[in-house]
Amino acid sequence: MRDSVTRLGIIGNGVAATTAIREVRNKDQSIEIDVFTDERHPYYPRPNLIDLVANRRTIKETIRYDLDWYEKNDVDLFLSTPVFQIDTKRMAVISTSIDYEPYDSIMIAVGCRPFIPPFEGLHRNNVHVIRTLDDALDIREAVKGTGREIIIGGGILGIELAAAMKEIGGDPIVVSNEDRLLPIQLDDQGSKVLTKQIEKKGIQVLFGFECREISGDENATGIVSAQNDVIAGDLVVIATGVRSNTIIAKNSGIQYHHGITVDDHMQTSVRNVFAAGDCMEWNNQWFGIIPWATASSRIAAQNMMEFGSAKFSGITPSNQLQVVGIDLTSIGIVNPGSPEYESIVSVDVDAGQYFKAVLKDDVVVGAICIGSRKVALKLRSLIAKSENVKDQKQSMFDDS
Ligand SMILES: Cc1cc2nc3c(=O)[nH]c(=O)nc-3n(C[C@H](O)[C@H](O)[C@H](O)COP(=O)(O)OP(=O)(O)OC[C@H]3O[C@@H](n4cnc5c(N)ncnc54)[C@H](O)[C@@H]3O)c2cc1C
């Protein structure tokens, strides 16, 4: 039996942290909550950063919870307060100059950082990553409308960013070392359809470019491949994936692998220390998407208040985006590697449409949908219901 909980510490202030705050406050008004973030801004959803780059939002519109929200929810928010370690014996949160203590439970929700391959020339001016609000402001400022922007990485982030740059007068090129876009969410045909649509919008895409160096003197002037091919450009953004922030776990003697490892209650290897969101790994699974962060932080919050009250059972990964007017949805298993799966496909490259349903035992377990929101909704609903679709295979992609 654990003692009653009166004081919680949350490290991080992203969607996992703010979901946990809401979960706690829905049930309890009296528990003290302290929140620590190394950023200077209160909570903003990271997808808003694309709108910020595209000038569709102001900074104020990017931030979802201003300081009043924390006050109303009786939360002490410590901005610009990086945490290095948890003293797990004292249940203390250790920052630059002060230790905050003691907490009954601590949640680590510190997310990810961009993964930066070891290219030469990373120190040059105008080489960027995008993760934070300040990164987005820097990138927007650097798009001049006269030069060319190089985005290294053909994942969702790279494409959305290229589209945002195009909107503010940039001339972006997306460069990938792979032979297709969105390698996790799409297959070959899906990538071909998406690439054609993106190119139609004036964004160039280049595959199979193994970047080795960012060229230039003080400022970046382009990128160079392992085969010495050169692309000129005066702004380089590296969007080559993310890695979980595990340094606090490392410094605190908490187990971690790719992410901070947790059990079904989102508890780490240390009693009363929990982890949720992008920094966490559960059951050998890891995702860097919002549904993973919100689902896991709800479970963590419930167990911080009453241990054993909730169990995590994973999520079906799902991505939905709208890039330069193209609707794209990818859910569950989209690249099955074994014969027990059946794929039903419909493709119309010129119309910019690609539909794929992946079935196992006549039940839809994954889908790709490009170019129709209605079909996407239908496939999403079939996956959620797990119903037998044996008689619906011919009409699977009808949108009526
Ligand atoms: C531009 C962009 C667009 C995206 N679009 C989508 C989308 O459309 N759909 C989707 O599902 N996902 C999207 N993602 C991914 C999604 O934003 C993440 O999965 C989500 O933010 C994870 O939430 P989190 O709370 O775990 O981590 P984060 O949001 O990364 O929050 C971590 C928090 O911890 C703080 N922190 C980190 N280290 C420390 C430390 N040592 N001390 C104190 N504080 C610390 C950070 O400042 C931050 O406040 C996008 C990401 C980016 C960057």
The ligand as an SDF file (V2000), in Angstrom:
LIG
                    3D

 53 58  0  0  0  0  0  0  0  0999 V2000
    7.1110   20.3300  -36.1370 C   0  0  0  0  0  0  0  0  0  0  0  0
    6.4980   19.0720  -35.5840 C   0  0  0  0  0  0  0  0  0  0  0  0
    5.2610   18.6510  -36.0600 C   0  0  0  0  0  0  0  0  0  0  0  0
    4.6790   17.5020  -35.5620 C   0  0  0  0  0  0  0  0  0  0  0  0
    3.4640   17.1140  -36.0500 N   0  0  0  0  0  0  0  0  0  0  0  0
    2.8640   16.0160  -35.5400 C   0  0  0  0  0  0  0  0  0  0  0  0
    1.5700   15.6220  -36.0010 C   0  0  0  0  0  0  0  0  0  0  0  0
    0.9850   16.2380  -36.8890 O   0  0  0  0  0  0  0  0  0  0  0  0
    0.9840   14.5290  -35.4270 N   0  0  0  0  0  0  0  0  0  0  0  0
    1.6190   13.7940  -34.4350 C   0  0  0  0  0  0  0  0  0  0  0  0
    1.0410   12.8170  -33.9420 O   0  0  0  0  0  0  0  0  0  0  0  0
    2.8470   14.1580  -33.9910 N   0  0  0  0  0  0  0  0  0  0  0  0
    3.4840   15.2340  -34.5130 C   0  0  0  0  0  0  0  0  0  0  0  0
    4.7300   15.5890  -34.0610 N   0  0  0  0  0  0  0  0  0  0  0  0
    5.3470   14.8050  -32.9880 C   0  0  0  0  0  0  0  0  0  0  0  0
    4.7120   15.2170  -31.6510 C   0  0  0  0  0  0  0  0  0  0  0  0
    4.8000   16.6110  -31.5230 O   0  0  0  0  0  0  0  0  0  0  0  0
    5.3820   14.4990  -30.4870 C   0  0  0  0  0  0  0  0  0  0  0  0
    5.0900   13.1260  -30.5870 O   0  0  0  0  0  0  0  0  0  0  0  0
    4.8710   15.0490  -29.1590 C   0  0  0  0  0  0  0  0  0  0  0  0
    5.1880   16.4060  -29.0170 O   0  0  0  0  0  0  0  0  0  0  0  0
    5.4610   14.2520  -27.9890 C   0  0  0  0  0  0  0  0  0  0  0  0
    5.0290   14.8250  -26.7990 O   0  0  0  0  0  0  0  0  0  0  0  0
    5.8990   14.7400  -25.4600 P   0  0  0  0  0  0  0  0  0  0  0  0
    5.1410   15.5160  -24.4560 O   0  0  0  0  0  0  0  0  0  0  0  0
    6.2670   13.3450  -25.1930 O   0  0  0  0  0  0  0  0  0  0  0  0
    7.2860   15.4740  -25.8220 O   0  0  0  0  0  0  0  0  0  0  0  0
    7.5710   16.9660  -26.2460 P   0  0  0  0  0  0  0  0  0  0  0  0
    6.4210   17.5820  -26.9350 O   0  0  0  0  0  0  0  0  0  0  0  0
    8.8730   16.9400  -26.9570 O   0  0  0  0  0  0  0  0  0  0  0  0
    7.7650   17.7230  -24.8590 O   0  0  0  0  0  0  0  0  0  0  0  0
    8.8970   17.5050  -24.0650 C   0  0  0  0  0  0  0  0  0  0  0  0
    9.0430   18.6080  -23.0630 C   0  0  0  0  0  0  0  0  0  0  0  0
   10.1470   18.3360  -22.2080 O   0  0  0  0  0  0  0  0  0  0  0  0
   10.9820   19.4770  -22.1080 C   0  0  0  0  0  0  0  0  0  0  0  0
   12.3350   18.9980  -21.7640 N   0  0  0  0  0  0  0  0  0  0  0  0
   13.1510   18.2080  -22.5000 C   0  0  0  0  0  0  0  0  0  0  0  0
   14.2850   17.9500  -21.8180 N   0  0  0  0  0  0  0  0  0  0  0  0
   14.1770   18.5820  -20.6150 C   0  0  0  0  0  0  0  0  0  0  0  0
   15.0040   18.6960  -19.4660 C   0  0  0  0  0  0  0  0  0  0  0  0
   16.1760   18.0600  -19.3670 N   0  0  0  0  0  0  0  0  0  0  0  0
   14.5730   19.4560  -18.4390 N   0  0  0  0  0  0  0  0  0  0  0  0
   13.3710   20.0820  -18.4900 C   0  0  0  0  0  0  0  0  0  0  0  0
   12.5440   20.0040  -19.5550 N   0  0  0  0  0  0  0  0  0  0  0  0
   12.9320   19.2540  -20.5910 C   0  0  0  0  0  0  0  0  0  0  0  0
   10.8160   20.1390  -23.4600 C   0  0  0  0  0  0  0  0  0  0  0  0
   11.1840   21.4760  -23.4290 O   0  0  0  0  0  0  0  0  0  0  0  0
    9.3130   19.9690  -23.6550 C   0  0  0  0  0  0  0  0  0  0  0  0
    8.6120   20.9240  -22.8970 O   0  0  0  0  0  0  0  0  0  0  0  0
    5.3550   16.7340  -34.5630 C   0  0  0  0  0  0  0  0  0  0  0  0
    6.6010   17.1570  -34.0880 C   0  0  0  0  0  0  0  0  0  0  0  0
    7.1780   18.3100  -34.5930 C   0  0  0  0  0  0  0  0  0  0  0  0
    8.5210   18.7450  -34.0730 C   0  0  0  0  0  0  0  0  0  0  0  0
  1  2  1  0
  2  3  1  0
  2 52  2  0
  3  4  2  0
  4  5  1  0
  4 50  1  0
  5  6  2  0
  6  7  1  0
  6 13  1  0
  7  8  2  0
  7  9  1  0
  9 10  1  0
 10 11  2  0
 10 12  1  0
 12 13  2  0
 13 14  1  0
 14 15  1  0
 14 50  1  0
 15 16  1  0
 16 17  1  0
 16 18  1  0
 18 19  1  0
 18 20  1  0
 20 21  1  0
 20 22  1  0
 22 23  1  0
 23 24  1  0
 24 25  2  0
 24 26  1  0
 24 27  1  0
 27 28  1  0
 28 29  2  0
 28 30  1  0
 28 31  1  0
 31 32  1  0
 32 33  1  0
 33 34  1  0
 33 48  1  0
 34 35  1  0
 35 36  1  0
 35 46  1  0
 36 37  1  0
 36 45  1  0
 37 38  2  0
 38 39  1  0
 39 40  1  0
 39 45  2  0
 40 41  1  0
 40 42  2  0
 42 43  1  0
 43 44  2  0
 44 45  1  0
 46 47  1  0
 46 48  1  0
 48 49  1  0
 50 51  2  0
 51 52  1  0
 52 53  1  0
M  END
$$$$
